[in-house]
């Protein structure tokens, strides 16, 4: 059976190959060659006419050639074969006419049979050819479709590879964008944006559950001074160390954020009481105070904490953030290195500050702000050295507001620049008149805020005020507090040098209260040092205070800088300062702050005594 299938298959393949369309030129040559062979056989047939077997073989060859032409070339082949066999019939008829016999009769009949056979073969070949052409067309279409499918599959594979690569790039870009958006590059901790998002998610996720957590705001104390004295690289290293330490010291379920600068946030996701939170933070603060190596320096750092609790204080994410920030601000205001829990009364303080800020905006225009001047004297001679300018605010709504209260508000809001310029202009104008009327040549001391001093236009504004008031810079003294020095030491040095070039005396105010008084004194060319009142108050109260003041005076004198003591209120204090060779004093013992009219009276009185 297998042999039969192979035979059928081989014959079918042979027929298929016969029926394949051929090249026109090649077909013509083949038809002509076949026809020539047929004709040659027809010509040599008479030679072997009497040999019946040979004649039979030759005629069979003619039949095969005729069938071949019909099958292979169908229309053209059939017509050629028909013509050739028709020619053979004519030949046979001629032979029959010349020699009538059975062989010639059979020859005529044979060729007629061949023509009939060819006609039948041509008919079926034509049908098969059409079917075959259709099959070829279908095969071509299938092959083309297969090719297209193969090409499409390859293109699809390439496209998938491209998509995979694109997805990898997109995912990498997403990760980069996520890190840029939500991760602080310095500490690798979640940043402020992530903090606000997480707080919203945390509060929204706990509304349907009885869950509590504590939000802690943390701020490094005196970080700006550390950053300034040791450099920004050391400051960055301290921030990194602080963030790492928080991660090491806090619980795994707690969340830590670096919200910016030297500020961090901690979410304690546990139900703890206030006492438990305080114990937890005290332990944390104690660990964070351990000395840190920053380059060649070694120092500890304290932290101010502000705590708000959910849901005890509020159930709103924006409010709990504000409450924790408020509590931290209170820790800073109360002296730093403290833990403060939010209280509603803290909001009252903020509301009051807001109202004061609003009132301060119109205080100058409404003439609510005024100036008073406190005299300064030489200790040895008792002569009048000059006056320090002090600002006062008498508000119709709030009553008397201390400078300790409203100056920080003015600095925070930026109004201190306008207020500071007004103070300088008003004081210079008033004392210019005194110089003319009383021939006063003493010093006029004016305090300058850190915010005011860091303004780019600070020096040009100063020059402009002096030019417009025609006040001599030789009679002007600018007092800079140590809080002004938390900014770039190079910038402060530049400002001090510029003021001194103009001819203005520059004094370091509140000496001893800051983080690194001696360091600043060595780095900046001050003309005068003022010892803070807090040290003068303790003179003769304990030995350490006396020794401390003595050390300050001696040390500053060794730098060839004169010393002025603030807040002298008793004769014993004056006597002590005289013994220690303090150069100048200022305080209630010699005179309280007074308005400009009283200064004129004081100067007139001194002039009378001189006369």
Buried (B, 14 or more C-beta within 10 A) or exposed (E): EEEEEEEEEEEEEEEEEBBEEBEEEEBEEBBEEBBEBBBEBBEEBEEEBEEEEBBEEBBEEBBEBBBBBBBBBBEBBBBBBBEBBEBBBEBBBEBBEEEEEEBBEBBBEBBBEBBEBBBEBBEEBBEBBEEBEEBBEEEEEEEEEEEEEEEEEEEEEEEEEEEEEEEEEEEEEEEEEEEEEBBBEEBEBBBBBBBBBBBBEBBEEBEEEEBBBBBBBBBBBBBBBBBBBBBEEBBBBBBBBBBEBBBEBBEEEBBBBBBEEBBBBBBBBBEBEEEEBBEBBEEBBEEBBEEBEBEEEEBEBEBBBBBBBBBBBBEBBEBBBBBBBBBBBBBBBEEBBBBBBBBEEBBEBBEEBEEBBEBBEEBBEEEBBEBBBBBBBBBEEEEBBBBBBBBBBEBEEBEEBEEEBBBBBBBEBEBBBBBBBBBBBBBBBBBBBBBEEBEBEBBBBBBBBBBBBBBEEBBEBBEEBBEEBEBBBEBBBBBBBBBBBBBEBEEBBEBBEBBBEBEBBBBBBBBBBBBBBBBBBEBBEBBBBBBBBEBBBBBEEEEEBBEBBBEBBEBBBEEEBBBBBBBBBBEEBBEBBEEBEBBBBBBEBBBEBBEBEBBBEBBEEBEEEEE
